[in-house]
Amino acid sequence: MAATSAAAILWNPIDTDFITRADNAGWDVTMLLPHQMELSLLVNASVLITFVLVVTASYGVLASRRRAKESHGANA
């Protein structure tokens, strides 16, 4: 999650700079990176997917611990 977030944090200012330069040049698309909009979408989607995976995994670990604790209490 940290690596994906760092990539997004580093990418967003770069993306903004490319778009600003292209806009200042009268929206010269040759100043943009190839597939720049798709790259931005991909970076932001990867952060969202990673967040969902971390939340799901954390929930699974907590539920597993809760079940283990309950089964230990029932055996005692």
N, C-alpha and C positions, 0 to 999 in steps of 0.2 A: 504494500500500500504506500509506503514511504517513497519507494523508487518511482512508482507511477505518478504520485502526486508531485514529486520533484520534477519529473519530466514535463508535466503539465504546467507547473509554475514557471519553468524555464522556457517552455515553448510559447506561452501566451504573449509575452512581450515581443518575442521575435516575430510572431505572426502579426501583431499589431503594427510593428515597424514596417514590415513588407507592405501591408495594406495601406498604411499612411503614405509611404513613398509612391506607390502606384496611384493613389488618389491625387497626390500633389502633382503628378505628371499627367493629369487628365485621364485618369484611370487607364494607365498603360499596363495591360495584363502581362506584357513581357517582363515586367518587374516582379511579378509574383512567382513563387515557387511552383513547379509543376504539381498539379493536384493539391494546391494549398488548402482549399476549403475542405477537401476530404481528409487531409492530414489533421486539420484542426478538429474536425468531427471525431476522427479516430482517437486522438489524444484525450478529448473530453469524455468520450464513451468508455475508454479504457479505465479512466478514473472512476466512473460510475460503476462499471462492472466489478472492478476491484473492491470498491466499497461494499457492494452488495455481497460479494463473496466473503469478505471479512465479517460482516454482520451475520451472515448465515452460519459460517464456521463457529463464530463466538456463541451463537445461540445453541448450536449442536453440542459444543463443549459444556456449556452450562446445563443443558438438559441431561446430558450424560452423567455429569457429576451429581445432579439432583436425583436421578434414578439410582445411581450407585449408593448414595447416602440413604435413600429410602430402603433399598434392599439390605443394607447393613443393619438398619434399625429394625427391620422385620425379622432378621435372623437372630437378633439378640434377645 
